[in-house]
Structures are given as C-alpha cells and as structure tokens.
Amino acid sequence: MAPVAVLIIGALLIYAGVTGRIEGIIRALNPPDE
C-alpha cells in the first residue's frame, strides 16, 4: 500500500508540475480575453 501511495502522489505532483508549466506558457502566449 505504502509504495503504491508514494507512486501515485509522485505521479500527481509531476503531472501537476508539467501541466502547470504548460498552462503558464499558454497563458504567457495567449492572454485571456476577459
């Protein structure tokens, strides 16, 4: 259980970091029209 939980948390952190970087780049290139 423990190793699985660590892998899941690690994957979520990596996924959040990657998506965060992508969103940051997209926002920098395409500012919101609001």
PDBQT receptor file of N, H, CA, C and O in Angstrom, charges set to zero:
ATOM      1  N   MET A   1       0.838  -1.206   0.000  1.00  0.00    +0.000 N 
ATOM      2  CA  MET A   1       0.000   0.000   0.000  1.00  0.00    +0.000 C 
ATOM      3  C   MET A   1       0.867   1.246   0.000  1.00  0.00    +0.000 C 
ATOM      4  O   MET A   1       0.649   2.164  -0.791  1.00  0.00    +0.000 OA
ATOM      5  N   ALA A   2       1.841   1.276   0.882  1.00  0.00    +0.000 N 
ATOM      6  H   ALA A   2       2.017   0.530   1.525  1.00  0.00    +0.000 HD
ATOM      7  CA  ALA A   2       2.659   2.486   1.001  1.00  0.00    +0.000 C 
ATOM      8  C   ALA A   2       3.375   2.825  -0.310  1.00  0.00    +0.000 C 
ATOM      9  O   ALA A   2       3.274   3.958  -0.779  1.00  0.00    +0.000 OA
ATOM     10  N   PRO A   3       4.099   1.870  -0.914  1.00  0.00    +0.000 N 
ATOM     11  CA  PRO A   3       4.806   2.182  -2.170  1.00  0.00    +0.000 C 
ATOM     12  C   PRO A   3       3.841   2.671  -3.246  1.00  0.00    +0.000 C 
ATOM     13  O   PRO A   3       4.157   3.590  -4.002  1.00  0.00    +0.000 OA
ATOM     14  N   VAL A   4       2.661   2.051  -3.310  1.00  0.00    +0.000 N 
ATOM     15  H   VAL A   4       2.405   1.304  -2.696  1.00  0.00    +0.000 HD
ATOM     16  CA  VAL A   4       1.680   2.463  -4.319  1.00  0.00    +0.000 C 
ATOM     17  C   VAL A   4       1.249   3.903  -4.074  1.00  0.00    +0.000 C 
ATOM     18  O   VAL A   4       1.137   4.692  -5.013  1.00  0.00    +0.000 OA
ATOM     19  N   ALA A   5       1.009   4.242  -2.814  1.00  0.00    +0.000 N 
ATOM     20  H   ALA A   5       1.100   3.602  -2.051  1.00  0.00    +0.000 HD
ATOM     21  CA  ALA A   5       0.584   5.602  -2.480  1.00  0.00    +0.000 C 
ATOM     22  C   ALA A   5       1.671   6.598  -2.861  1.00  0.00    +0.000 C 
ATOM     23  O   ALA A   5       1.384   7.669  -3.395  1.00  0.00    +0.000 OA
ATOM     24  N   VAL A   6       2.917   6.238  -2.585  1.00  0.00    +0.000 N 
ATOM     25  H   VAL A   6       3.150   5.368  -2.151  1.00  0.00    +0.000 HD
ATOM     26  CA  VAL A   6       4.031   7.138  -2.918  1.00  0.00    +0.000 C 
ATOM     27  C   VAL A   6       4.104   7.343  -4.425  1.00  0.00    +0.000 C 
ATOM     28  O   VAL A   6       4.319   8.462  -4.893  1.00  0.00    +0.000 OA
ATOM     29  N   LEU A   7       3.927   6.267  -5.184  1.00  0.00    +0.000 N 
ATOM     30  H   LEU A   7       3.753   5.359  -4.804  1.00  0.00    +0.000 HD
ATOM     31  CA  LEU A   7       3.980   6.381  -6.650  1.00  0.00    +0.000 C 
ATOM     32  C   LEU A   7       2.842   7.259  -7.157  1.00  0.00    +0.000 C 
ATOM     33  O   LEU A   7       3.040   8.083  -8.049  1.00  0.00    +0.000 OA
ATOM     34  N   ILE A   8       1.658   7.085  -6.592  1.00  0.00    +0.000 N 
ATOM     35  H   ILE A   8       1.498   6.415  -5.866  1.00  0.00    +0.000 HD
ATOM     36  CA  ILE A   8       0.503   7.882  -7.021  1.00  0.00    +0.000 C 
ATOM     37  C   ILE A   8       0.734   9.355  -6.705  1.00  0.00    +0.000 C 
ATOM     38  O   ILE A   8       0.507  10.218  -7.552  1.00  0.00    +0.000 OA
ATOM     39  N   ILE A   9       1.185   9.641  -5.485  1.00  0.00    +0.000 N 
ATOM     40  H   ILE A   9       1.370   8.940  -4.797  1.00  0.00    +0.000 HD
ATOM     41  CA  ILE A   9       1.434  11.035  -5.092  1.00  0.00    +0.000 C 
ATOM     42  C   ILE A   9       2.522  11.635  -5.977  1.00  0.00    +0.000 C 
ATOM     43  O   ILE A   9       2.396  12.770  -6.436  1.00  0.00    +0.000 OA
ATOM     44  N   GLY A  10       3.579  10.880  -6.213  1.00  0.00    +0.000 N 
ATOM     45  H   GLY A  10       3.681   9.958  -5.840  1.00  0.00    +0.000 HD
ATOM     46  CA  GLY A  10       4.669  11.377  -7.064  1.00  0.00    +0.000 C 
ATOM     47  C   GLY A  10       4.165  11.671  -8.469  1.00  0.00    +0.000 C 
ATOM     48  O   GLY A  10       4.506  12.699  -9.053  1.00  0.00    +0.000 OA
ATOM     49  N   ALA A  11       3.353  10.767  -9.010  1.00  0.00    +0.000 N 
ATOM     50  H   ALA A  11       3.076   9.931  -8.535  1.00  0.00    +0.000 HD
ATOM     51  CA  ALA A  11       2.825  10.968 -10.360  1.00  0.00    +0.000 C 
ATOM     52  C   ALA A  11       1.945  12.213 -10.406  1.00  0.00    +0.000 C 
ATOM     53  O   ALA A  11       2.007  12.984 -11.363  1.00  0.00    +0.000 OA
ATOM     54  N   LEU A  12       1.126  12.410  -9.373  1.00  0.00    +0.000 N 
ATOM     55  H   LEU A  12       1.075  11.783  -8.596  1.00  0.00    +0.000 HD
ATOM     56  CA  LEU A  12       0.254  13.589  -9.334  1.00  0.00    +0.000 C 
ATOM     57  C   LEU A  12       1.079  14.868  -9.259  1.00  0.00    +0.000 C 
ATOM     58  O   LEU A  12       0.760  15.856  -9.920  1.00  0.00    +0.000 OA
ATOM     59  N   LEU A  13       2.144  14.848  -8.450  1.00  0.00    +0.000 N 
ATOM     60  H   LEU A  13       2.403  14.046  -7.913  1.00  0.00    +0.000 HD
ATOM     61  CA  LEU A  13       2.993  16.035  -8.324  1.00  0.00    +0.000 C 
ATOM     62  C   LEU A  13       3.672  16.343  -9.654  1.00  0.00    +0.000 C 
ATOM     63  O   LEU A  13       3.728  17.499 -10.074  1.00  0.00    +0.000 OA
ATOM     64  N   ILE A  14       4.188  15.306 -10.318  1.00  0.00    +0.000 N 
ATOM     65  H   ILE A  14       4.142  14.367  -9.978  1.00  0.00    +0.000 HD
ATOM     66  CA  ILE A  14       4.852  15.512 -11.614  1.00  0.00    +0.000 C 
ATOM     67  C   ILE A  14       3.839  16.026 -12.635  1.00  0.00    +0.000 C 
ATOM     68  O   ILE A  14       4.122  16.966 -13.378  1.00  0.00    +0.000 OA
ATOM     69  N   TYR A  15       2.651  15.402 -12.669  1.00  0.00    +0.000 N 
ATOM     70  H   TYR A  15       2.421  14.639 -12.065  1.00  0.00    +0.000 HD
ATOM     71  CA  TYR A  15       1.611  15.801 -13.617  1.00  0.00    +0.000 C 
ATOM     72  C   TYR A  15       1.204  17.256 -13.380  1.00  0.00    +0.000 C 
ATOM     73  O   TYR A  15       1.052  18.030 -14.325  1.00  0.00    +0.000 OA
ATOM     74  N   ALA A  16       1.027  17.618 -12.102  1.00  0.00    +0.000 N 
ATOM     75  H   ALA A  16       1.150  16.990 -11.334  1.00  0.00    +0.000 HD
ATOM     76  CA  ALA A  16       0.645  18.987 -11.760  1.00  0.00    +0.000 C 
ATOM     77  C   ALA A  16       1.743  19.957 -12.182  1.00  0.00    +0.000 C 
ATOM     78  O   ALA A  16       1.453  21.038 -12.694  1.00  0.00    +0.000 OA
ATOM     79  N   GLY A  17       2.998  19.576 -11.971  1.00  0.00    +0.000 N 
ATOM     80  H   GLY A  17       3.233  18.697 -11.555  1.00  0.00    +0.000 HD
ATOM     81  CA  GLY A  17       4.109  20.452 -12.343  1.00  0.00    +0.000 C 
ATOM     82  C   GLY A  17       4.178  20.647 -13.847  1.00  0.00    +0.000 C 
ATOM     83  O   GLY A  17       4.372  21.764 -14.326  1.00  0.00    +0.000 OA
ATOM     84  N   VAL A  18       4.018  19.553 -14.595  1.00  0.00    +0.000 N 
ATOM     85  H   VAL A  18       3.860  18.646 -14.205  1.00  0.00    +0.000 HD
ATOM     86  CA  VAL A  18       4.089  19.643 -16.060  1.00  0.00    +0.000 C 
ATOM     87  C   VAL A  18       2.928  20.460 -16.601  1.00  0.00    +0.000 C 
ATOM     88  O   VAL A  18       3.131  21.356 -17.421  1.00  0.00    +0.000 OA
ATOM     89  N   THR A  19       1.710  20.161 -16.152  1.00  0.00    +0.000 N 
ATOM     90  H   THR A  19       1.546  19.433 -15.486  1.00  0.00    +0.000 HD
ATOM     91  CA  THR A  19       0.539  20.889 -16.634  1.00  0.00    +0.000 C 
ATOM     92  C   THR A  19       0.630  22.349 -16.215  1.00  0.00    +0.000 C 
ATOM     93  O   THR A  19       0.212  23.237 -16.957  1.00  0.00    +0.000 OA
ATOM     94  N   GLY A  20       1.174  22.599 -15.027  1.00  0.00    +0.000 N 
ATOM     95  H   GLY A  20       1.513  21.877 -14.424  1.00  0.00    +0.000 HD
ATOM     96  CA  GLY A  20       1.324  23.976 -14.556  1.00  0.00    +0.000 C 
ATOM     97  C   GLY A  20       2.253  24.751 -15.474  1.00  0.00    +0.000 C 
ATOM     98  O   GLY A  20       1.981  25.903 -15.814  1.00  0.00    +0.000 OA
ATOM     99  N   ARG A  21       3.355  24.119 -15.875  1.00  0.00    +0.000 N 
ATOM    100  H   ARG A  21       3.576  23.184 -15.599  1.00  0.00    +0.000 HD
ATOM    101  CA  ARG A  21       4.301  24.783 -16.774  1.00  0.00    +0.000 C 
ATOM    102  C   ARG A  21       3.652  25.043 -18.120  1.00  0.00    +0.000 C 
ATOM    103  O   ARG A  21       3.807  26.117 -18.701  1.00  0.00    +0.000 OA
ATOM    104  N   ILE A  22       2.910  24.029 -18.621  1.00  0.00    +0.000 N 
ATOM    105  H   ILE A  22       2.784  23.156 -18.149  1.00  0.00    +0.000 HD
ATOM    106  CA  ILE A  22       2.249  24.180 -19.921  1.00  0.00    +0.000 C 
ATOM    107  C   ILE A  22       1.225  25.312 -19.853  1.00  0.00    +0.000 C 
ATOM    108  O   ILE A  22       1.162  26.149 -20.753  1.00  0.00    +0.000 OA
ATOM    109  N   GLU A  23       0.427  25.336 -18.793  1.00  0.00    +0.000 N 
ATOM    110  H   GLU A  23       0.479  24.656 -18.062  1.00  0.00    +0.000 HD
ATOM    111  CA  GLU A  23      -0.579  26.389 -18.648  1.00  0.00    +0.000 C 
ATOM    112  C   GLU A  23       0.093  27.749 -18.563  1.00  0.00    +0.000 C 
ATOM    113  O   GLU A  23      -0.399  28.727 -19.128  1.00  0.00    +0.000 OA
ATOM    114  N   GLY A  24       1.225  27.813 -17.853  1.00  0.00    +0.000 N 
ATOM    115  H   GLY A  24       1.625  27.020 -17.395  1.00  0.00    +0.000 HD
ATOM    116  CA  GLY A  24       1.947  29.081 -17.735  1.00  0.00    +0.000 C 
ATOM    117  C   GLY A  24       2.416  29.566 -19.095  1.00  0.00    +0.000 C 
ATOM    118  O   GLY A  24       2.315  30.754 -19.402  1.00  0.00    +0.000 OA
ATOM    119  N   ILE A  25       2.931  28.645 -19.919  1.00  0.00    +0.000 N 
ATOM    120  H   ILE A  25       3.013  27.680 -19.670  1.00  0.00    +0.000 HD
ATOM    121  CA  ILE A  25       3.399  29.019 -21.261  1.00  0.00    +0.000 C 
ATOM    122  C   ILE A  25       2.218  29.469 -22.115  1.00  0.00    +0.000 C 
ATOM    123  O   ILE A  25       2.292  30.479 -22.814  1.00  0.00    +0.000 OA
ATOM    124  N   ILE A  26       1.117  28.697 -22.048  1.00  0.00    +0.000 N 
ATOM    125  H   ILE A  26       1.057  27.876 -21.480  1.00  0.00    +0.000 HD
ATOM    126  CA  ILE A  26      -0.067  29.043 -22.845  1.00  0.00    +0.000 C 
ATOM    127  C   ILE A  26      -0.593  30.415 -22.428  1.00  0.00    +0.000 C 
ATOM    128  O   ILE A  26      -0.941  31.235 -23.277  1.00  0.00    +0.000 OA
ATOM    129  N   ARG A  27      -0.651  30.659 -21.127  1.00  0.00    +0.000 N 
ATOM    130  H   ARG A  27      -0.369  29.992 -20.437  1.00  0.00    +0.000 HD
ATOM    131  CA  ARG A  27      -1.157  31.952 -20.644  1.00  0.00    +0.000 C 
ATOM    132  C   ARG A  27      -0.232  33.079 -21.075  1.00  0.00    +0.000 C 
ATOM    133  O   ARG A  27      -0.692  34.174 -21.396  1.00  0.00    +0.000 OA
ATOM    134  N   ALA A  28       1.074  32.815 -21.083  1.00  0.00    +0.000 N 
ATOM    135  H   ALA A  28       1.448  31.925 -20.822  1.00  0.00    +0.000 HD
ATOM    136  CA  ALA A  28       2.033  33.849 -21.481  1.00  0.00    +0.000 C 
ATOM    137  C   ALA A  28       1.879  34.157 -22.968  1.00  0.00    +0.000 C 
ATOM    138  O   ALA A  28       1.981  35.313 -23.380  1.00  0.00    +0.000 OA
ATOM    139  N   LEU A  29       1.631  33.116 -23.776  1.00  0.00    +0.000 N 
ATOM    140  H   LEU A  29       1.548  32.178 -23.441  1.00  0.00    +0.000 HD
ATOM    141  CA  LEU A  29       1.498  33.316 -25.225  1.00  0.00    +0.000 C 
ATOM    142  C   LEU A  29       0.107  33.829 -25.579  1.00  0.00    +0.000 C 
ATOM    143  O   LEU A  29      -0.042  34.665 -26.471  1.00  0.00    +0.000 OA
ATOM    144  N   ASN A  30      -0.915  33.326 -24.877  1.00  0.00    +0.000 N 
ATOM    145  H   ASN A  30      -0.794  32.647 -24.153  1.00  0.00    +0.000 HD
ATOM    146  CA  ASN A  30      -2.294  33.718 -25.184  1.00  0.00    +0.000 C 
ATOM    147  C   ASN A  30      -2.981  34.259 -23.937  1.00  0.00    +0.000 C 
ATOM    148  O   ASN A  30      -3.589  33.490 -23.193  1.00  0.00    +0.000 OA
ATOM    149  N   PRO A  31      -2.898  35.565 -23.693  1.00  0.00    +0.000 N 
ATOM    150  CA  PRO A  31      -3.560  36.153 -22.523  1.00  0.00    +0.000 C 
ATOM    151  C   PRO A  31      -5.071  35.960 -22.630  1.00  0.00    +0.000 C 
ATOM    152  O   PRO A  31      -5.612  35.964 -23.736  1.00  0.00    +0.000 OA
ATOM    153  N   PRO A  32      -5.761  35.790 -21.499  1.00  0.00    +0.000 N 
ATOM    154  CA  PRO A  32      -7.221  35.610 -21.517  1.00  0.00    +0.000 C 
ATOM    155  C   PRO A  32      -7.922  36.844 -22.072  1.00  0.00    +0.000 C 
ATOM    156  O   PRO A  32      -7.454  37.968 -21.892  1.00  0.00    +0.000 OA
ATOM    157  N   ASP A  33      -9.040  36.625 -22.744  1.00  0.00    +0.000 N 
ATOM    158  H   ASP A  33      -9.420  35.711 -22.890  1.00  0.00    +0.000 HD
ATOM    159  CA  ASP A  33      -9.765  37.743 -23.355  1.00  0.00    +0.000 C 
ATOM    160  C   ASP A  33     -10.751  38.378 -22.387  1.00  0.00    +0.000 C 
ATOM    161  O   ASP A  33     -11.554  39.220 -22.787  1.00  0.00    +0.000 OA
ATOM    162  N   GLU A  34     -10.701  37.987 -21.123  1.00  0.00    +0.000 N 
ATOM    163  H   GLU A  34     -10.048  37.303 -20.798  1.00  0.00    +0.000 HD
ATOM    164  CA  GLU A  34     -11.626  38.559 -20.150  1.00  0.00    +0.000 C 
ATOM    165  C   GLU A  34     -11.289  40.035 -19.969  1.00  0.00    +0.000 C 
ATOM    166  O   GLU A  34     -11.944  40.726 -19.189  1.00  0.00    +0.000 OA
TER     167      GLU A  34
